[in-house]
Amino acid sequence: MLVYIDGEFVPRSQAKVSVFDHGLLYGDGVFEGIRSYNGVVFRLIEHIDRLYDSAKTIMLDIPITKQEMVNVVLETLRKNKLKDAYIRLVVTRGVGDLGLDPRKCSKPSIIVIAQPMEPLLGKEVKEKGVRLVISSVRRDRVDATTHQAKTLNYLNSILAKVDAINAGVDDAILLDERGFVSEASAANLFIVKSDVIATPPQTAGILPGITRATVIELAKKIGYSVEERDITPHELLTADEVFLTGTAAEIVPVVEVNRRKIGDGKLGPVTRRLIEEFEKIKGDPAYGVKV
């Protein structure tokens, strides 16, 4: 495997950053998780746009253009001879000192890693579903370290994941500071009730997910009503169907939350249809950029 670091491709064993990089010291940086399917990088332009939006939020000036960043991602796949891969694109603040002052970081560092990877929670979960717990950890406020920006600071999500591990389930759902449903530790969330699909809005502290947006688009295209609105824990627990979406996870049915069975505890018809529709388009050049 070759890893791109600041203009060079180096073997995995030699891919290193300084211990003084503020990405390591303070989680000071931004990233994207991207997938390539059969030689098409899914929604690459949208991922790059979100990366630069996240960077703008934390006042991080990425030293190359968006088109140059697109080319770096594509070249990393070519160098590794990969058509199907998970791509991790990282931009750190760069090397500084042990203080917080970002002005001490001379230049941001750009890293691209590409490797084959199965769906995050496994292929089998698309049929059998996952079990979740509502975490004791609240999603960060939108006026704090907002998850609308995809930064390297993921401690909020990690603590929720620890709750899931301790409960013996697959993942955790975070509520926002008001008590409304936000999202899972690293995936957006949807509920279905009487064939109406609902998902929390960005005001609930969610990441504006690329797969989330695609699922909303697909659902509307095939005739479902989709609402972006606040969702209460009661609505979550009493939904006919619940599913998660994300680049790493794709679309995953949820069959249990807080030991309450969701619907009949099986993959529901709406979720199944959306999985089928997503499978049709994920390798379509109209939805991405060819390697």
N, C-alpha and C positions, 0 to 999 in steps of 0.2 A: 504494500500500500504506500502511495505517495501522498503527502500532506502539503498543502499550499500554505506557506508562511511568508508574508511580506515580499512577494515577488519571486520566491523560489519554491521548487518542489523537492521535498526531502523525504527519505524513508521514515516510516512511522517511528522507528527506534531512535531517530535523530530529531523528531519533532518536539521542540522545547520552547518555553518562554522563560523570561527572567523572573526570579523570585521578587523583583521590584516592580513587576507589571501590576498596574492598579486593577486590572481585571481579576487577578488572583488576590491581591491584598484587600480589595474593597468591593468586589463584584461590580466594578465600574466599567461597563461596556454593554453592548447589545448583541443579539444573536437571532438567527432564524433556523428553523428546522424545515427542510425541503425534501420532497421526494421526486425521483425520476422513475417513470414507468415505461418500459420498452423503448428507451431512447428519447422520451419526451419528459422534460422537467416541468412537473405540474405547477401551474400558476406561478412560474418563476418571476414574472414582472411584478405581480402583486406582492410576492415575498420581498423582493428588493425594495419596492416602494415602502412597505411596512418597516423594513430595516432602517431606511433613511428617516422615516417619521420618528421611530424610536430614538435614533441618534439625535435628531433635532430636539426632542423633549429633554434629553440629558445634556444638551449643548456639547455634543461630540461631533467634530467635523471629520467625516470620513474622507480620506485623502485621494480617493479615486471617484470617477463618475459612476452613475448607475449602469451605464452600458459597459464600462470597464469591469464592473462587479459581475454583471451577467456573464461576460466573457471568461472571467476567472472561474466561475462555477462550472461552466461548460468545459473549460480546459481541464479542470480537475477530474471530471468524469472521463474525458478522453484519455488523459494520462493513465488512469486506472482501468481503462477498458471496461467501463461499467455502463450498462443500459438501465438496470434496475438497482436503485440505491437510495439510501437515506443520506442526505447532505446536511452537515452542520456548518453554518457560516457564522463566524464570530468576529466582532470588532471590539477590541479592548481600548481603553484610554491610552495604554502604552506604558513604557517604563518611566517611573518617577522616583520619588523617595518615600520614606515611611510616613510622610505627612499626607493630609487629605487634599492639599492644593492641586487641582488638576492642571494648573499652569506649569507645574514641575514636570509634567509628562510631555516629552519632546515631540512624539509622533504616535498616533494610533497604530495598533497592530492588527492585521487582517489574517484570519486563519480560515481555511476551508478543508473540511474532512468529508470524504465520501466513502461509504462502505455498504455492502448488502445488509439489509436488516428486515426481519419479518415485522408485521404489525406489532406495536408496542406491547399490547396485552395478549398477543398470540393469535394465530389464525382461527383456532377453535372457538374463540369467544364470539365470533360472528353468529354462531349457531346457539351455543349454550349460554351466552351472556355473562355479565360480571355482577358481583355483589359489592355494594358500597355502604359506607357509613357517613353520617353527617359529622364533620369534624368539629372539635371544640375551638379550632383556630378560625378566626374571621378573616375574610379577604381584606387586604390592605385597602384603605380608603382611596378614592379617586383623586383626592388632593394630597395624598402622601406618596408612597412609592407605588404609583399606579401600575396595574397590570395591563393597562392599555398600551403601555410601552413594554416591549419584550426585552428586558434587561437581564444581565447576568446575576442579579440578586433574586434568587429563587427560594430563599429560606422560608418564606411564607408557605409556599407549596410543599416544600420538604417536610415541614412540621405537620402539615395535613396528611401527607403520605405516611408519616410515622404513626399518626392516629389510625390509619387504615391497617398498617402492619400489626399494630398492637391489638386491633379488633379481629384480626385474622381474615380480612376481606381484601378485595382487589384494589380499591381506590377510595378516596374520600371526596365528599362534596363540601365546599366552603360556602358559608353564608356571608352576605355583606354586613356592614356595621349596623344596618337597620333590621337585620334578621331575614331578609329575602335571599332566595337562592342565587348564588353567583355562578360558580363553575366547579368542575373537578380539579384535582391538583395540577393537571397539565392537559385538560381537554374542556371544550365547551359542552354545554348540556342542553338537551331538548326534552320536552314532555309532549305527550299526545293524549288528548281527551276528546272523545266523540269525533275522531278524525280531524280535529283542529290541532295544529302543531304550534307550540309556544317555546320561546327561548328567552333567557334574561337579556336585558339591554346593556349597552356599555356603561350606563350609569350604575349598574350593579358591580362594577369593578372587574369585568371580564376582559380577557384578551379578545380583540376583534379578529377572530379566527378566519383563516383563509378557507379551510374546509367548511367551517360554519357558514360562511357566505355562499359557498358552492352548494351546500345542502339546501339552504333557503331558496336559492335560484332554481335548483332541480325540483324541489317540492312544489313551488308555485307553477313551474312549467307543466307538471303532470296533474295539476288541479287541486292541490291541497291549499287550505288557508293557513298562513303562517303569521303569528303574532310575536313581536318583540316587546315584551312587557315584564313587569315584576311578577315573580312566581313565589308563592309562599311554601314553606315546608309541607303544609297540609296538602296543597295541590300536587307537590312532588310525590308524596307517599300514596296518594289516591289516584294517580294518573293511570290511564290504560296502558301506556308505554312510556319508557324513558330510554334515551340513548345519548351516547357521548360522541363527539366528533373532534378530530385533530389530525394533523399531518402524520404524526407517528402512529396514532391509534387507528386512523381512518374512521369508520362508523362502527360503534360497539353498542349492542343492546344491553340494557341494565335490567336484571331480573329481581333484584332485591335491594332495598335501602333500609338501613336500621332494623334489620330482621323482618321487615314487612315485604311480602311478595308484591311485585309490581305486575298488575294485570293477572294473567294466569301463570306467571313465572317463566314464560317462554318468549322466544323471539316473536315480536308482534308483526302484524301484516304491514303496517305503515313503515316500520323500521326495515323490514325485509325488502319492501319495494324500493326504498331509498338506497339500500346497499346495492341492489341490482342495478339501479340507475347510475350510481357512482362508479360501479365496475365498468360500465359501458363507456364512460367518458374520461376516466383518469389517464388513459394513454393516448387520448385524442390530441393531435397537434393543435386543434382549435382551443384547447384548454392549457396550453403550455408552450414551451420552446424546445425545438429539436436540438439534440446534442450534436 
